[in-house]
Each structure stands twice: as structure tokens, then as C-alpha cells.
Amino acid sequence: MLGVITRAYAARAAGDLEGLVAAFHPEGTFNLIGDRKALHLTGSFQGHALLLEAFGQFTAHFAFEQREILTELVEGDHAAIRSRLVIRYRPNKKVFTTELLDLFRFQDGKIIELIEFADTALIKAIVA
């Protein structure tokens, strides 16, 4: 599982959307937790087509310039990864550092569910 996650993170950093989506089960979901009324980027996306579209939008706006894995926990078909990232918001070129918590669930060797917790207040301030 950690190998799949590492490859998915590397694909995200490289802007390789097909490589990123390939890590997901065909029915896989990505859910960025937050109040959609406060930050339009939050929400849930399921299936390769929607994941490709959503990750394409995220990648077009946010460049992950550096990721440091702070914590890795694996139990059964679940994994939790806490990371510190240096991110560039492409439209205004602002660079910021933040932490993310990714909760993964696997099925058939692929990510069936990724729930991401980010500092949505910070993101909202950067994109404003």
C-alpha cells in the first residue's frame, strides 16, 4: 500500500494525472473535507473520469513543490499519511507551507477511498 501511495504522490508532484488516477480503483473516491460554501474546491469525486477532471483542476492551480512525510500508519486495508507540503498557487505565484492528513482505504491493491484533510482556511486565504 505504501508503494502505491508513494507512486501516487510522485505522479501528483510531476503533474502526471494518468499516473495518479491509475493508483485508484475504477470506483475510487477522493474527498477533500471542508465546507463547500466556504471553499469551492472541497467535495467528493468518484470514478476515474471525475478523478481525472478534479485532479486536473487541482494540478493546474496548485504545484506541490515539496512533500515531507511526517507520519505513516498502516493497518489492514487502511493507511494514514501526515505530510508537510510546500505548495505554489500558480495563478498568483504565492508559495505556502501546510500540512495534510490523507486517509486511504484499499481494495484489490488500489485506492478505493482517499479522504484528505487540509487547512481550508489557509487555502481560501491564498486563493482570494
Number of C-alpha atoms within 10 A of each C-alpha: 17 13 8 17 18 13 16 22 18 16 18 21 18 15 18 16 19 16 17 22 24 17 22 27 19 16 15 22 21 24 17 18 16 18 12 11 8 11 15 10 18 18 15 15 21 19 16 19 11 16 23 19 14 19 21 17 12 15 19 13 17 19 19 20 13 13 18 11 13 12 11 12 11 13 8 8 14 16 18 19 18 18 18 16 17 16 19 19 19 14 10 11 13 12 15 13 14 14 17 17 17 20 18 22 21 20 14 9 13 20 26 21 22 22 18 19 17 17 13 17 11 13 15 13 9 15 13 7
